[in-house]
Amino acid sequence: MFASYRRLFAAPGALAFTLTGLFARLSFAMTGVSTVVLIATRRDSYALAGAVSAAGVLAVAFALPLSGRLVDRYGQARVSFAGVLLAVWPMTGLLLCTHFGAPAWTLFLCCAASSVIPNLGGMARARWAHLYRDDPAARHAANSLEQALDELCFMGGPVFAMLLCTSLFPEAGLLVGGVLGCGGLLLFAAQRRTEPPVQPPAAVPTRGALRHGGLRVLVLVFAATGVVFGSTEVSTIAYADSLGQKPLAGGLLALVAAGSCVSGLAFGLVRSRIGGAGRLLLGVAAMTVLLLLPLAAGVSGAGLAVLGPALFVAGSGTAPTMVAGMTMVQELLPARQLNEAMGVAVAGILIGISTGAAVGGMLAERAAPGTGFLLPAGAAGLALLTALAGHRRLGARPVAELSASAA
């Protein structure tokens, strides 16, 4: 396995941008927990903390496609440096306003204004797509590696944030996360030799990436997958709390991420002749079937000893879906729109996570323990139906490729 992934780093600079990007990834995983703990501690209101955090997620979802379009037009380095300069002030303002008791609306404003930092995961995948533009197998392995790195950061980030906030002071998580995020993004942007060149503008004015029918299908699939993520988190916490074992919820969620990480690395080693659309369908189908396991464990009242392994196995179904979907984004859109398309895809995931968390919370309050796992299983089924309905659109080639074929 390691030999297969080691060859990815044979390209000069590949290891450097991967390692520097880890700091920014870790920061992103820390932000949500750090914001909630900080505001809940300083303002004694979980309602306000959750509302501010949700507003920040929605602002990021809105900003990512816009920043992605700027990256496509001006390059990763220029937009990253500008994003850090613009984001550092509202980040600082959120810390100060929370600490010194400023009005609540200032917290919403600062949290939303700090969303201008571009999507590092999308930029990293764009670099892999450029480095191995003539090697589909290497691109598949690189996307699998990226998904595994995301899962690792989302396993360690919240734990690290909680440790900082509880052992030092409430602002420590957001402060350290901000330093890691800004510093990691600047170091990533400084790796110029792996930065994809800015593509010349098209002869015909380029439409927005979301105008592509295949990307619209993928965004709907990603949004449903986001609902799986958000509702699984809330349902797991609520179920553990109903059994009087809420402190174990963090470990259960880590099992979900661990299952996804392992399956992502394994999926990257698979050499299949099935096209990208076929791999996406298989991934979504597997995710749908495997999510029946935690549903069965929760509804039957089997307890956490059974739920834990079920969540690990269920988590193994999400990474192939994400890897295949991100690979499809790279295949469907021309290079001049890749970062915008990645931003649109991640925005769909974030909107799905917020929706899943909100609906999952309401279901957990009104239904019997374990019933909440119906929501992630249903969302996965919806993702499968969407992928099946849009299968033909997923087979469309980018405009640039069609033009080259005609020539």
N, C-alpha and C positions, 0 to 999 in steps of 0.2 A: 504493500500500500504506500509506504513512505517513498519508495523508489518512483512510483508512478506520479506522485505529487512533486517530488524533488525536481523532476525535469521541467516543471513549470518555471522554476526559478533560474533556469539556464539563461533566460533572457536578461541582459544587463539592466540592473535597476529594479527588477521585479521584486526581489526580496526587500529592498529599501522601502518602496512605496507600500508594501504589505505591512511591514512592521510599524512604520510611522502611522499608518492609518488605523492601527489597533487602538491607539490612544483616543482618537476621535470616536471610534465605535463604542469604546468603554464609556466615554462621557455621555453619549446618547442614551445608553442603557441606564445610566445613573440619574438622568435628569428628572424623570417622572417621580421616582421614589424620593429623591432629595427635595423636590418642590413640595410634595405633600407633607413630608415630615417637618420641613422648615415652617410652613404656614400653619400647620396644625399645632405645632409647639408654640410659636410666637403669638398666634392669634386665637388659639384654643378653639378651632373650628375646622372639623374635617369637611364640612359642607363647603366652606370657602376654599379649602385646600384642593378638594376634588374639582370644583368649578374652575379654578385658575389653571390647574393642570390640564383639564379638558380643553379649555380655551387655547392653551399653548399647543396642544396636539392638533387642533383644527387649524390654527394659524400656520403650523408647519405643513400640514396637508395642502393648504392653499398656496403656500410660498414655494414648495418644491418644484412644481412644473415651471414656474416663472424663473426661478434660479437656474433650473436645468436648461431652459432656452437661452439664458445669458451665457451659460458655460459653452453651449454649442456655438454661440456666436463669437465669444471673445476668448475662450480657452479656460482651462481649469485654474491655472495659477492666478490670473487677473481677477476672476470672480471670487476665488477663495480668499485672497488677501483683502479684497473689498468687503466680503462678507464678515470676516473677523473684525475689521475696523468698525463696521456698523453694528455688530452684535454685542461687542464687549460693553458698550454703554448701557443698554437696557438690562443686560445680565447684572451689571453692578448696581443699577437702579433697583432691581428686584430685591437684591440682598439688603440694600439700605432702607428701602421703603418698608419691607417686612420687619426689619429690626427696630426701626424707629416709629412704627405705628402710623404710617401714612394711610390715607383713605384706601378702601378696598379697590376702587377703580384703578388706582395706580399699579396695583399688582397685575391686574388683567392687561393693562397697557404694556407694562414692561415685559411680561411673559410672551405676549403676542409679538412685540417688536423684536425680540431676540430670535425669531424664527427665520432670519434672513440667511443663515449659514447654509451653503449648498449641501446636497446629499452626497456624503462621502462614499457610501456603498455603491451608488450609481456611477460615480466617477472611477472607482476602483474597477468595477466591472467593464466600464468603457475602456480602461487601459488594457485589461486582459483581451477584450475583443479586438483592440488595435494590434496588440503584440502577436496574437495568434489568429489573425483575420483569415489566414489560409489553412487553418488546422481546426476543423470542427471538434475533433476529439479533445484537443487541448482546451478549447473554449468551454466544453462541457465539464471537464475536470476543474477548470478555474472557477466556474460558477458554483460547483459543488463545494469547493474550498471556501469561497466567499460565504456561502450559507452556513457552513460549519463555524467559521469565525464569528458570524453574527450570533449564532446560538451560544457559543462560548462566552461572548461578552454579555449576553442577556442572562446567562447563568451567574456570572461573577459580578456584574455591574450593580444590581440592586443590593446584593449582600455587602459589597464594599461601601456603597452609599450609606446603608443602615449603620454599618460599623463606624463610619466617620461621624455621622450625625449624633449617634448615641454615646460614643466614647469621648468625643471632643466637644463640639458645640453644634447647635442646629444648622448653622450656615455652612458647616465644613463640607458636607456632601456636594452642595451646589457650587461652592467655591473651588474645590478640587476638581470637580467635573468640568467647570468652565475653563480652568487652566489646562486640563488635559485635552479638552475639545479644541480650544483655540490653538494651543501649541501643536497638537497632533495634526490639525488641518494645515497649519503653516508649514510644518515639516513635510507633509504629504505633497503640498503644492510646490515645494522646492525641488522635488524630484522631477526635473524638467525633461530628462531624456526618455522617460516612458510616457510623457503626456501626449495624448493623441493630437495631431495637428488640427487646427481649425479648418473645417471644410469650406471651400469656396461656395458662395451663395448659388442657389439653383437658378437656371435661366428663367424658369417660371417661379413666381413668388410661392414660397413654401407654405402649405397649410399647417395649421396646428397639428401636433402629433395625434391628438385625440380624434381627429377626423378620420384616421385610419380605422376601418371596421374591425380588423383583427385586434388592434390595441384596445378598442372598446370592450371586446369580449374578454380579453385578459384582465382588464381593470375590474370588470364585474366578478370574474373568478377570484382575483386578489382580494376584492372587498369581502366576498363571502368567506374566504380563508382568514381574513382579518377578524371577522365575527367569530370564527372558530377560536382564534387566539384569545380575544378579549373575554368571551363567554367561558372558555375553559378555565381561565385564571380566576374569575369571580366565582364560578361554580365550585371549583376545588377548594377555595378558601371558605366558602359558605358551608360546604359539606364537612370539612374538618372542624369548623367551629360548632356545627350541630352535634358533633361527637365529643365536644369538649377538648379537642386537640388542635386548636388553631395554630399554635407555634410550629406544628409539623407541616403546615401548608406550603411554606417556602421550599422545604425539601421535596415535596410532591411536585411542585412546579419545576424545580430543577431537574426532576426525572423526565418531564416532558421535553425540556430543552436538550437533555442528554440524549434521549432517543432520537431527536431530530438531528443532532450533531453527528451521531454514529451513522445513521442512515444516509445523511448527506455525503459523508466521506465515502461510504460504500457505493452509493449511487454514482459518484464520480468515476469509479473504476469500471462501471458497466459499459461495454461496447455493444451497442445495439444498432441494427439497421432500420429500426422504426424511426420515422420522422419526428420532428419536434412536437407537432400536434398530437401524434400518437402517444409520445412519452407523457405529455401533459394529461391526456385522458387517463392513462394508466395510473399516474400519480394521484389524481383527484379521486379516482375509483378506489385506490388503496386507502387513501385518507378517510373516505366515507365509510368503508367497511371497518377499519381499525377503530374509528371513534365510537363504534357500537360497544366496544369493550368497557371503557369507563362508564358508559350509560348503563350497561348491565350490572356493573359492580356497584354503582351508586343507587340504582333503583332497588336492587335486591338487598341492600343493607349489608353487604359483605364486609365493610370496614376498610380501614386504610391499608391494611396488610395486603389486600387484594387490589385495591384501587391504585396503589403505587406502581406495581408491575403493569397494570392495564394502561396507565398514563404513559409509561415509558414506551410501550409498544405502540400506543396511539400516536405518540409524538414522532415515531419513526415514519409516519405517513405524510407528515407535512413538508419535510425537506425535499423529497423528490418533486412534489408539486411546485414548490418555490423555485427550485433549480430549473425545472423544465419551463416554467413560466418566464423566468428572467432570460433564459436562452431564446425563447420565442420572441421576446421584445427585441433582442439583438438581431434576430433574423428578419423580423417584419419591417423594421424601420430603417431608413438610410442612415449612414454614419452622421450626417449633419443634424439629425434630430435625436440621437441616441440618448443624450443626457436628459433632454426634455421628456422623452418617453419613459425613462427610468424614474424620473420625478413623478410622473403621472401614475405609474404603477405603485410606487411606495405610498403616494397620497391615497390611493384606493385601499391599501392595506391599513393605513392609519385610521381612515374613516370607518373601516370595518371593525377595527379594534375598539374604537370609542363606542360604536353602536352595540357591539357584542357585550362590552362591559356594562353599559347602561341597561340594556334589556336583560342581561344575565342577572344583574343586581335586583331588578324588579321581580324576576322569576324566583330568585332565591328567597325573597321576602314573603312571597305569596304561595309558594308550592312546597310540597314535602321535600325533605332532604334527599338529595341525589337526583331529583327531577330536573334540576338545572342542566344536567348533561344532555338533555334532549336538544338544547339549543345548538351546541357545537356539532352534534350529529346531523341535525337538520340543515345547518348552514353548509356543511360539507356536501350533503345531498344536493343543495341548491347550486353549489359550485359545479358539481358533476353535470347537472342538467344544463347549466349555462354553457359549459365546455362542449357538451354534445350538440346543443342547438347552434353554437357558433363554430362548429368544426370546419366548415368550408371557408369561413373568413380567416381562420388561423392558417390556412394553406396559402394565402396570398403572399406574393413576393413584394419587396419594397420597390418603389418607383424607380430608383436608380438602377436596380438589377434588371428590371423590365426594359429600361432604355438601353442598357448595355447589350441585352440579348437581341433587341431589334437592330442595333448597329451591327 
